[in-house]
């Protein structure tokens, strides 16, 4: 099912998008239906970009994967090296020689955005940072993140070359939400208090959307001079989950991060509020329901019933629903024998202000080849095939 929705989202994102009444000053943006992976709107959403600290979502995924399959436990500890302690940028207040638990490191990465904590994790899991980066790239390919290249675990611009598209960030976020429900909760924590030797240091989550938007529960912010200000947000209301990626927000009028943090959170909140208001999910077909019958050449039966394997629905703007249409395109010269479950065509859903959706359809029954006598009789009667 994951591959099905992955292919679906890729199709949608590569199609030209009609105006969806949403806009942003971000240089890169993408809105995704969190349930299906359907892309609802994007602006340069397939173009690789510097993701800054939003790339820490990939580092976090590497931890969550190992927690889920029991290679790691939350109580396991990793050693803080001098390389980790010296890592520049956002700091998680580590000290050389300390041993920190995996759970503590998750919070220092997700909430505090500590670059030093990312190096601790990279060395703890991969042995070296360089090997961990290779593991990140291999894992990204497994997850279908075709527009991502990792050169470090923290998103710093040195060394150069760290790239992700908004689509890949949305895919990764959807994966974190759906596949790691036990651990995803860390993204919704609004602060974390670090016991730093004798002091307690409370750090607020940079994701201010958590306090602005009802239903918001993650994920991650990012900023470098090259990338601009970015944020990947997810929110759920009822059964509807939306994921939004913004990057390349520029605020040259401010000389510190305080107001830009607020401005990007307001931008994310504004778009998600609009999306929750304007978009609805509409059913098209139930799972395994016969949607049509296709003619078969040389079959023991003249037709084969067709189904979509999963329940099919689309998320549209409310005003687009009256214009929704479906069209079935069959493989040409469909000839027996046909196996049950064989892919035999595609179903296309179209609507105004909607990029279109195409999914495969399958034979719900096997159709063996007709015997020679039946085929000769049909030929004499002018029926299908021999």
Secondary structure, 3 states (H helix, E strand, C coil): CHHHHHHHHHHHHHCCCCCCCCCCCCCEEEEEECCCCCEEEEECCCCCECCHHHHHHHHHHHHHHHHHCCCCCCCCEEECCHHHHHCCCCCCCCCCCCEEEHHHHHHHHHCCCCHHHHHHHHHHHHCCHHHHHHHHHHHHHHCCCCCCECCCCCCCCCCCCCEECHHHHHHHHHHHHHHCCCCHHHHHCCEEEEEECCEEEEEECCCCHHHHCCCEEEEEEEEECCCEEEEEEEEEECCEEEEEEEEEECCCCCCCHHHHHHHHHHHHHHHHHHHHHHEEEEEEECCCCCCEEEECECECCCEEEEECCCCEEEEEEHHHHHHCEEEEEECCCCECCECCCCEEEEEEEECCCCCCEEEEEEECCCECECCHHHHHHHHHHCCCCC
